[in-house]
Amino acid sequence: MISQQVRDEIFTFLVEDLNTFINTVDDVFYTSSSSQRQAALDQLTEKQPISIKLCTKLFANGRYAEVSMRLYRLAKAFGKPKLLIAQSASALPADIRKDFVKAAITQYPGAIIQLRVSPELFGGMRLFLDGTLLDETWNGTLRQLMHSIQQRLYVS
């Protein structure tokens, strides 16, 4: 049986270090070979306990979406993570993505971040966190504007 201290250590590693890593690493990582990926993960965990090194073996292959879901499922085995899904109309540039992930981890501790591209949003960003929606997209803004206009026409 795993002690609570080890469970907490692994959970913290998953939701902070590994979460940041998989969301800020270049896209080349997800198309590289398993051995190249494992080398990068080994470098990330070189000063970590063996239990954490074993966890990273799960991330040596697969595309971003698969890796992100594996991370969420694994984190659920060690704690109670939240799932933060961030949708944008296009892929975020590396520097903006890095800043966003850092801010999201600070703002929502214990959240696993999943970045998604949804071209139908046209622009802006939409966040889902445990059933709560924050819609700051152009599509959402236009929808709110149309609803407001319809309400005013109906009342008049």
Backbone as JSON, one array per atom type, in Angstrom:
{
  "sequence": "MISQQVRDEIFTFLVEDLNTFINTVDDVFYTSSSSQRQAALDQLTEKQPISIKLCTKLFANGRYAEVSMRLYRLAKAFGKPKLLIAQSASALPADIRKDFVKAAITQYPGAIIQLRVSPELFGGMRLFLDGTLLDETWNGTLRQLMHSIQQRLYVS",
  "N": [[0.84, -1.19, 0.0], [0.47, 2.25, -0.72], [1.88, 5.01, 0.91], [0.28, 7.96, 2.32], [1.82, 10.23, 2.07], [3.52, 9.64, -0.12], [1.56, 9.34, -2.1], [0.56, 11.97, -2.15], [2.87, 13.3, -2.99], [3.25, 12.23, -5.58], [0.83, 13.04, -6.77], [1.11, 15.86, -6.67], [3.36, 16.15, -8.32], [2.23, 15.23, -10.76], [0.07, 17.09, -11.3], [1.35, 19.51, -11.33], [4.27, 19.63, -12.23], [4.44, 17.63, -14.41], [2.08, 18.21, -15.77], [2.56, 20.88, -16.57], [4.75, 20.39, -18.21], [3.73, 18.67, -20.34], [1.98, 20.43, -21.52], [3.47, 22.56, -22.41], [5.62, 21.73, -23.88], [7.28, 21.48, -27.06], [5.46, 20.8, -30.11], [6.78, 18.88, -31.55], [7.62, 16.97, -29.79], [5.45, 15.21, -29.48], [5.44, 13.84, -31.83], [7.8, 12.57, -31.93], [10.07, 9.75, -31.49], [9.52, 6.95, -29.25], [11.76, 6.48, -27.65], [13.13, 8.94, -27.73], [11.23, 10.57, -26.53], [11.08, 9.35, -24.04], [13.63, 9.93, -23.1], [13.47, 12.71, -22.79], [11.49, 12.82, -20.8], [12.82, 11.44, -18.77], [14.8, 13.25, -18.21], [13.25, 15.28, -17.13], [12.45, 14.04, -14.78], [14.76, 13.41, -13.36], [15.63, 13.96, -10.73], [13.66, 12.93, -9.18], [11.69, 10.64, -7.13], [11.67, 7.03, -7.58], [9.05, 6.06, -7.98], [7.75, 8.14, -9.27], [9.22, 8.28, -11.6], [8.46, 5.88, -12.74], [5.78, 6.42, -13.28], [5.99, 8.21, -15.4], [6.51, 6.61, -17.56], [4.16, 6.02, -18.81], [3.76, 8.08, -20.55], [5.33, 7.98, -22.74], [4.51, 7.54, -25.31], [1.97, 8.31, -27.78], [-0.48, 10.76, -28.83], [-1.08, 14.29, -28.13], [-3.74, 14.66, -27.02], [-4.36, 12.07, -26.09], [-2.3, 11.68, -24.21], [-2.83, 13.73, -22.43], [-5.35, 12.96, -21.39], [-4.61, 10.53, -20.21], [-2.95, 11.51, -18.22], [-4.81, 12.91, -16.64], [-6.47, 10.76, -15.78], [-4.59, 9.25, -14.36], [-3.84, 11.07, -12.37], [-6.24, 11.17, -10.98], [-6.14, 8.79, -9.64], [-4.49, 9.33, -7.54], [-5.36, 11.58, -6.24], [-7.69, 14.35, -6.16], [-8.13, 15.71, -8.89], [-8.99, 18.62, -10.86], [-10.48, 19.15, -14.05], [-9.43, 21.23, -16.47], [-10.47, 22.53, -19.35], [-9.32, 24.22, -22.05], [-10.28, 26.03, -24.74], [-9.39, 27.29, -27.9], [-9.48, 29.3, -30.9], [-7.37, 28.86, -32.62], [-4.16, 27.21, -32.58], [-2.21, 28.0, -29.76], [0.58, 30.22, -29.71], [3.9, 29.19, -28.73], [5.1, 30.76, -26.6], [2.92, 32.18, -25.52], [1.28, 30.03, -24.84], [2.86, 28.83, -22.85], [2.88, 30.87, -20.87], [0.11, 30.97, -20.36], [-0.42, 28.38, -19.34], [1.17, 28.41, -17.04], [-0.1, 30.48, -15.59], [-2.68, 29.38, -15.34], [-2.21, 27.09, -13.79], [-1.44, 28.3, -11.45], [-3.75, 29.81, -10.84], [-5.75, 27.83, -10.73], [-5.17, 25.56, -8.73], [-4.23, 22.13, -8.67], [-5.53, 21.42, -10.96], [-5.82, 19.7, -14.03], [-4.69, 20.56, -17.14], [-6.09, 20.87, -20.32], [-5.52, 21.6, -23.53], [-7.29, 22.7, -26.34], [-8.03, 22.99, -29.82], [-10.46, 24.77, -31.47], [-11.75, 25.69, -34.24], [-14.25, 26.82, -34.88], [-14.8, 28.77, -33.06], [-13.82, 31.21, -33.81], [-12.27, 33.28, -32.57], [-10.65, 34.35, -29.52], [-11.15, 32.79, -26.29], [-12.35, 29.86, -24.62], [-13.22, 28.48, -21.53], [-13.62, 25.53, -19.65], [-14.33, 24.34, -16.51], [-14.78, 21.87, -14.4], [-17.64, 21.72, -14.93], [-18.27, 24.41, -15.06], [-18.53, 27.22, -17.17], [-16.61, 29.58, -18.91], [-16.91, 31.85, -21.25], [-15.25, 33.58, -23.5], [-15.16, 34.05, -26.21], [-15.24, 35.08, -29.67], [-17.41, 34.09, -31.01], [-19.12, 33.44, -28.86], [-19.51, 36.01, -27.8], [-20.83, 37.27, -29.94], [-23.14, 35.7, -29.96], [-24.26, 36.39, -27.46], [-24.74, 39.09, -27.93], [-26.63, 38.96, -30.04], [-28.71, 37.68, -28.66], [-29.3, 39.64, -26.76], [-30.2, 41.71, -28.43], [-32.47, 40.47, -29.53], [-34.01, 40.19, -27.22], [-34.53, 42.89, -26.58], [-35.98, 43.69, -28.84], [-38.21, 42.08, -28.56], [-39.31, 43.0, -26.15], [-39.95, 45.63, -26.77]],
  "CA": [[0.0, 0.0, 0.0], [1.24, 3.49, -0.85], [1.61, 5.95, 2.0], [-0.36, 9.2, 1.9], [2.88, 11.18, 1.67], [3.93, 9.3, -1.49], [0.42, 9.68, -2.96], [0.54, 13.44, -2.3], [4.04, 13.66, -3.8], [2.96, 11.87, -6.98], [-0.24, 13.93, -7.24], [1.7, 17.18, -6.89], [4.18, 16.05, -9.52], [1.36, 15.1, -11.93], [-0.73, 18.27, -11.6], [2.2, 20.69, -11.51], [5.43, 19.46, -13.13], [4.13, 16.92, -15.65], [1.03, 19.0, -16.43], [3.24, 22.0, -17.23], [5.6, 19.83, -19.25], [2.99, 18.22, -21.53], [1.27, 21.54, -22.15], [4.38, 23.6, -22.92], [6.64, 21.13, -24.73], [7.03, 21.69, -28.49], [4.66, 19.76, -30.76], [7.7, 17.86, -32.05], [7.66, 15.92, -28.76], [4.37, 14.24, -29.69], [5.69, 13.08, -33.05], [9.11, 11.93, -31.81], [10.05, 8.32, -31.14], [9.34, 6.65, -27.82], [13.04, 6.62, -26.94], [13.39, 10.37, -27.59], [10.28, 11.07, -25.54], [11.48, 8.84, -22.73], [14.82, 10.68, -22.7], [12.99, 14.01, -22.31], [10.8, 12.57, -19.54], [13.85, 11.08, -17.79], [15.45, 14.5, -17.82], [12.29, 15.97, -16.26], [12.31, 13.34, -13.5], [16.06, 12.9, -12.89], [15.78, 14.11, -9.27], [12.41, 12.48, -8.57], [11.7, 9.25, -6.66], [11.44, 5.99, -8.59], [7.62, 5.94, -8.26], [7.41, 9.17, -10.25], [9.84, 7.86, -12.87], [7.62, 4.82, -13.3], [4.56, 7.06, -13.81], [6.25, 8.87, -16.68], [6.55, 5.61, -18.63], [2.86, 6.08, -19.49], [3.7, 9.22, -21.45], [6.38, 7.82, -23.75], [3.92, 7.48, -26.65], [0.62, 8.85, -27.9], [-0.65, 12.15, -29.2], [-1.35, 15.19, -27.0], [-5.05, 14.4, -26.4], [-4.25, 10.81, -25.34], [-1.4, 11.9, -23.08], [-3.55, 14.59, -21.49], [-6.37, 12.16, -20.71], [-3.89, 9.59, -19.33], [-2.5, 12.29, -17.07], [-5.98, 13.17, -15.81], [-6.87, 9.51, -15.14], [-3.57, 8.88, -13.39], [-3.96, 12.01, -11.25], [-7.42, 10.77, -10.21], [-5.77, 7.66, -8.78], [-3.69, 9.82, -6.41], [-5.98, 12.75, -5.62], [-8.93, 14.83, -6.78], [-7.82, 16.82, -9.8], [-10.04, 19.24, -11.67], [-10.11, 19.14, -15.46], [-9.6, 22.55, -17.09], [-10.38, 22.45, -20.8], [-9.18, 25.56, -22.63], [-10.45, 25.98, -26.19], [-9.1, 28.51, -28.64], [-9.77, 29.15, -32.33], [-6.17, 28.34, -33.27], [-3.15, 26.77, -31.62], [-1.53, 29.12, -29.13], [2.03, 30.23, -29.89], [4.6, 28.57, -27.6], [5.3, 31.66, -25.47], [1.6, 32.45, -24.92], [0.85, 28.77, -24.23], [3.63, 28.67, -21.62], [2.35, 31.83, -19.89], [-1.25, 30.57, -20.01], [-0.35, 27.19, -18.49], [1.7, 28.84, -15.74], [-1.17, 31.24, -14.91], [-3.79, 28.47, -15.03], [-1.8, 26.24, -12.67], [-1.47, 29.16, -10.26], [-5.15, 30.19, -10.59], [-6.55, 26.63, -10.45], [-4.27, 24.51, -8.26], [-4.8, 20.78, -8.73], [-6.25, 21.23, -12.22], [-5.11, 19.18, -15.2], [-5.05, 21.44, -18.25], [-6.19, 20.25, -21.62], [-5.67, 22.64, -24.54], [-7.96, 22.21, -27.55], [-8.25, 23.95, -30.9], [-11.84, 24.72, -31.98], [-11.82, 26.8, -35.2], [-15.58, 27.43, -34.95], [-14.88, 29.86, -32.09], [-13.35, 32.39, -34.56], [-11.25, 33.99, -31.81], [-10.87, 34.35, -28.08], [-10.92, 31.54, -25.57], [-13.45, 29.33, -23.81], [-12.71, 27.61, -20.49], [-14.53, 24.67, -18.92], [-13.71, 23.82, -15.3], [-15.73, 21.13, -13.56], [-19.02, 22.1, -15.17], [-18.43, 25.86, -15.16], [-18.08, 27.72, -18.46], [-16.25, 30.98, -19.08], [-16.86, 31.98, -22.7], [-14.75, 34.88, -23.96], [-14.88, 33.88, -27.63], [-15.99, 35.97, -30.56], [-18.68, 33.4, -31.25], [-19.94, 33.63, -27.66], [-19.86, 37.43, -27.71], [-21.86, 37.51, -30.95], [-24.36, 35.03, -29.5], [-24.83, 37.22, -26.39], [-25.24, 40.31, -28.56], [-27.87, 38.62, -30.74], [-29.72, 37.41, -27.64], [-29.66, 40.94, -26.2], [-31.01, 42.42, -29.45], [-33.76, 39.79, -29.59], [-34.74, 40.54, -26.0], [-34.97, 44.28, -26.7], [-37.03, 43.74, -29.86], [-39.38, 41.41, -28.01], [-39.88, 43.84, -25.1], [-40.44, 46.89, -27.36]],
  "C": [[0.89, 1.24, 0.0], [0.87, 4.44, 0.29], [0.97, 7.23, 1.45], [0.66, 10.23, 1.44], [3.33, 10.92, 0.24], [2.81, 9.64, -2.46], [0.37, 11.19, -3.22], [1.7, 13.92, -3.17], [3.79, 13.4, -5.28], [1.88, 12.79, -7.54], [0.3, 15.32, -7.55], [2.56, 17.19, -8.15], [3.31, 16.02, -10.77], [0.67, 16.41, -12.28], [0.11, 19.54, -11.77], [3.28, 20.44, -12.56], [5.06, 18.81, -14.46], [3.06, 17.64, -16.45], [1.65, 20.17, -17.2], [4.04, 21.49, -18.41], [4.8, 19.46, -20.5], [2.24, 19.34, -22.24], [2.19, 22.61, -22.71], [5.48, 23.04, -23.81], [6.27, 21.38, -26.2], [6.23, 20.52, -29.06], [5.51, 18.63, -31.32], [7.78, 16.69, -31.07], [6.64, 14.83, -29.06], [4.53, 13.43, -30.98], [7.04, 12.38, -33.0], [8.96, 10.47, -31.39], [9.91, 8.15, -29.63], [10.64, 6.85, -27.05], [13.4, 8.09, -26.74], [12.48, 10.97, -26.53], [10.68, 10.62, -24.14], [12.71, 9.57, -22.21], [14.42, 12.05, -22.13], [12.29, 13.86, -20.96], [11.78, 12.19, -18.42], [14.56, 12.32, -17.29], [14.55, 15.3, -16.86], [12.28, 15.35, -14.86], [13.64, 12.89, -12.89], [16.25, 13.0, -11.37], [14.53, 13.65, -8.52], [12.54, 11.03, -8.08], [11.33, 8.27, -7.78], [9.95, 5.85, -8.94], [7.18, 6.96, -9.32], [8.02, 8.82, -11.61], [9.02, 6.78, -13.53], [6.35, 5.41, -13.91], [4.8, 7.66, -15.19], [6.34, 7.89, -17.84], [5.25, 5.62, -19.43], [2.79, 7.15, -20.56], [4.74, 9.16, -22.56], [5.82, 7.66, -25.16], [2.51, 8.05, -26.61], [0.61, 10.32, -28.28], [-1.04, 12.96, -27.97], [-2.65, 14.85, -26.28], [-5.02, 13.13, -25.56], [-3.42, 11.0, -24.07], [-2.11, 12.72, -22.0], [-4.6, 13.81, -20.71], [-5.74, 11.12, -19.79], [-3.43, 10.3, -18.06], [-3.66, 12.54, -16.11], [-6.4, 11.89, -15.06], [-5.88, 9.08, -14.06], [-3.64, 9.79, -12.15], [-5.16, 11.66, -10.37], [-7.12, 9.6, -9.29], [-5.04, 8.13, -7.52], [-4.31, 11.03, -5.7], [-7.27, 13.1, -6.32], [-8.62, 16.01, -7.69], [-9.08, 17.39, -10.43], [-9.56, 19.14, -13.11], [-10.45, 20.51, -16.02], [-9.39, 22.38, -18.58], [-10.38, 23.88, -21.34], [-9.25, 25.42, -24.16], [-10.1, 27.34, -26.79], [-9.31, 28.24, -30.12], [-8.57, 28.59, -33.09], [-5.17, 27.95, -32.18], [-2.43, 28.0, -31.06], [-0.04, 29.07, -29.43], [2.71, 29.76, -28.6], [4.74, 29.49, -26.4], [3.99, 31.97, -24.76], [1.09, 31.2, -24.21], [1.55, 28.57, -22.89], [3.11, 29.59, -20.51], [0.95, 31.44, -19.43], [-1.23, 29.39, -19.05], [0.15, 27.56, -17.1], [0.63, 29.57, -14.94], [-2.32, 30.32, -14.49], [-3.45, 27.56, -13.85], [-1.82, 27.03, -11.37], [-2.92, 29.46, -9.86], [-6.01, 29.0, -10.14], [-5.64, 25.5, -9.97], [-4.96, 23.15, -8.27], [-5.57, 20.51, -10.0], [-5.31, 20.67, -13.29], [-5.61, 19.99, -16.39], [-5.06, 20.65, -19.54], [-6.47, 21.37, -22.63], [-6.28, 22.04, -25.8], [-8.11, 23.35, -28.55], [-9.65, 23.71, -31.46], [-12.04, 25.89, -32.94], [-13.17, 27.51, -35.26], [-15.75, 28.58, -33.96], [-14.49, 31.21, -32.7], [-12.24, 33.15, -33.85], [-11.59, 33.97, -30.34], [-10.62, 32.99, -27.48], [-12.14, 31.17, -24.74], [-12.85, 28.34, -22.82], [-13.84, 26.82, -19.84], [-13.77, 24.16, -17.7], [-14.79, 23.19, -14.45], [-17.16, 21.63, -13.71], [-19.29, 23.59, -15.27], [-17.83, 26.33, -16.48], [-17.77, 29.2, -18.38], [-16.01, 31.15, -20.58], [-16.47, 33.41, -23.08], [-14.36, 34.79, -25.44], [-15.68, 34.88, -28.44], [-17.37, 35.39, -30.81], [-19.63, 33.6, -30.07], [-20.4, 35.07, -27.5], [-20.95, 37.78, -28.71], [-23.19, 36.88, -30.53], [-25.04, 35.85, -28.41], [-25.42, 38.5, -26.96], [-26.55, 40.05, -29.28], [-29.01, 38.35, -29.75], [-30.22, 38.72, -27.03], [-30.54, 41.73, -27.16], [-32.4, 41.8, -29.53], [-34.63, 40.13, -28.38], [-35.31, 41.95, -26.08], [-36.09, 44.42, -27.72], [-38.33, 43.13, -29.33], [-40.09, 42.28, -26.99], [-40.52, 45.09, -25.72], [-41.78, 46.81, -27.96]]
}
